[in-house]
Amino acid sequence: MAASMPSETLPLHITKVAFGHTNVEHLAERLRERGKHGPLFLTTRYLPKRHEEITGRGSLFWIIKHQLVARSPILSFGEAEGGRVAIHIDPVLRLVAARPKRAHQGWRYLEHADAPEDLGGDSSGMAALPPALMGKLAELGLV
């Protein structure tokens, strides 16, 4: 008999550099545009070994200028052309409280306890700021 997983396990996330994007606003616009033309997904060579902890509960956290700045909920994993794996994500970008994160190639796991909080979950008004301004404040280490 296999051991069962606790029913209330915390989700697992992954991080990825938003290559070619200089700010959050540019990334958000690109994801919106790509989402208009069908399901939005990224491809990777291998299915994450811990994909079951991520699917439907975890997010892909985006790194821009050495900061975790936003996240895209991961909807599912699937097959892509050429034997690659598709990571299906929600096209609506969610801003998070910026947190330093070194750039890396590919994706890396991020435990839920280490993930930054979404902006807008409090009364600070930070979520109402334009993404470009949030990016500048994050670069300066002010948020």
Residue pairs with C-beta under 8 A, 6 or more apart in sequence:
9 53
10 111
10 112
10 113
11 53
11 54
11 57
11 58
11 59
11 112
12 50
12 53
12 54
12 58
12 109
12 110
12 111
12 112
13 54
13 58
13 59
13 60
13 61
13 71
13 109
13 110
13 111
13 112
13 115
14 48
14 54
14 58
14 59
14 60
14 61
14 74
14 107
14 108
14 109
14 110
15 60
15 61
15 62
15 63
15 68
15 101
15 104
15 107
15 108
15 109
15 110
16 42
16 60
16 61
16 62
16 63
16 106
16 107
17 62
17 63
17 64
17 103
17 104
17 105
18 27
18 62
18 63
18 64
21 27
21 30
21 62
21 64
22 64
22 65
23 64
23 131
23 132
23 135
24 62
24 64
24 69
24 70
24 93
24 95
24 131
24 132
24 134
24 135
25 130
25 131
25 132
25 135
27 62
27 64
27 70
27 93
28 70
28 93
28 131
31 40
31 72
31 89
31 91
31 92
31 93
32 91
32 92
34 40
34 91
35 91
35 92
39 88
40 88
40 89
40 90
40 91
41 78
41 80
41 86
41 87
41 88
41 89
42 60
42 86
42 87
42 89
43 80
43 81
43 84
43 85
43 86
43 87
44 84
44 85
44 87
44 106
44 107
45 84
45 85
46 85
47 77
47 85
48 54
48 77
48 107
48 109
50 109
51 77
54 74
54 77
55 74
55 75
55 76
55 77
56 74
56 75
56 76
58 73
58 74
58 112
59 71
59 72
59 73
59 74
59 94
59 115
60 71
60 72
60 73
60 74
60 87
60 89
60 107
61 68
61 70
61 71
61 96
61 101
61 110
61 115
61 116
62 68
62 69
62 70
62 71
62 72
62 93
63 69
63 101
63 103
63 104
64 70
64 135
65 135
65 138
65 139
66 100
66 101
66 102
66 103
67 98
67 99
67 100
67 101
67 138
67 139
68 96
68 98
68 99
68 100
68 101
68 115
68 116
69 95
69 96
69 98
69 134
69 135
69 138
70 93
70 94
70 95
70 96
70 131
71 93
71 94
71 96
71 115
71 118
72 89
72 90
72 91
72 92
72 93
72 94
73 89
73 90
73 94
74 87
74 88
74 89
75 88
75 89
75 90
76 88
77 85
77 86
77 87
77 88
78 85
78 86
78 88
79 85
79 86
80 86
94 118
95 118
95 119
95 120
95 127
95 131
95 134
96 115
96 116
96 117
96 118
96 119
97 116
97 117
97 118
97 119
97 126
97 143
98 116
98 134
98 135
98 137
98 138
98 143
99 116
118 127
119 126
119 127
119 134
120 126
120 127
120 128
121 127
126 134
126 143
129 137
134 143
137 143
